[in-house]
Amino acid sequence: MTFLASAQKASLRLIAKKPMQFFASTNTFEQEICDLSSEVCEDIVKRKDWRKLTVLKELTGDGVIQGFDLPDDWDHMPKGMMIHQKDWWGWNFVQVSDLSDWLTLLNGAVEVTPGTWIVLDGQTQFIPALPDGNVAQYYYISKNIVQNGLTRQSAFTADDQSLVLDETLLTLGLIWMWKAQKGMAYQQDFDNYETRLDEISGQEKGSQVQVVTDGRWRGNYPFRSGFGWGW
């Protein structure tokens, strides 16, 4: 379903009319819908760890560079994502979430093996630098949720483009956001949107495998120093 079709469905519920175009229109309502579509796209991307928007990133070290720029389409990392070593699957990098701990490392604290990482200042940063030829891997969620021909982008710019995910999300998102913008009651419409988000997210991931353990084994994680990092 194209943006045009999704926006028309929303329009019928909002103003009982079916515009024939949106991005080429100069009418106020159509332009409001076009503007809101960017906010809807951004909200959908951030709500879930969508498999259809998941991208594998590989970083190759040279022994010197410690910071690697985030991908242009970066939005966020999936919950619980670790950075792995490509050629040594059981020995992963340790995430540092606290800036004070990171600063302590920068100032020469004892390093852990094989290294630590943080997302900071638009980069994935490592201490120590990735060794020459060492490849670090991680998945991230792309913000490019709009299909434009053979390419993807983060927002709609034309009526014939489509949402990578279920288009109903766009329709429901436009409805509640437009009503909220106008100061109208929108709680039920927002609830409908939330319900659909959960439904599509659950369908996308497929069946789940239940893993039963004694709670002690959590993978072959690297040695840690005296800092209070948990994993």
Buried (B, 14 or more C-beta within 10 A) or exposed (E): BBBBBBBBBBBEBBEEEEBEEBBEBEEEBBEBBBEBBBBBBBBBBEBBBBBEBBBEBEBEBEEEBBBBEBBEBBBBBBEEBBBBBEEEEEBBBBBBEEEEBBEBBEEEBEEBEBBBBBBEEEBBBBBBBBEEEBEBBBBBBBBBBBBBEEEBBBBBEBBEBBBBBBBBBBBBBBBBBBBBEEEEEBEEBBEBBEEBBEEBBEEBEEEEEEEEEEEEEEEEBBEBBEBEBEE
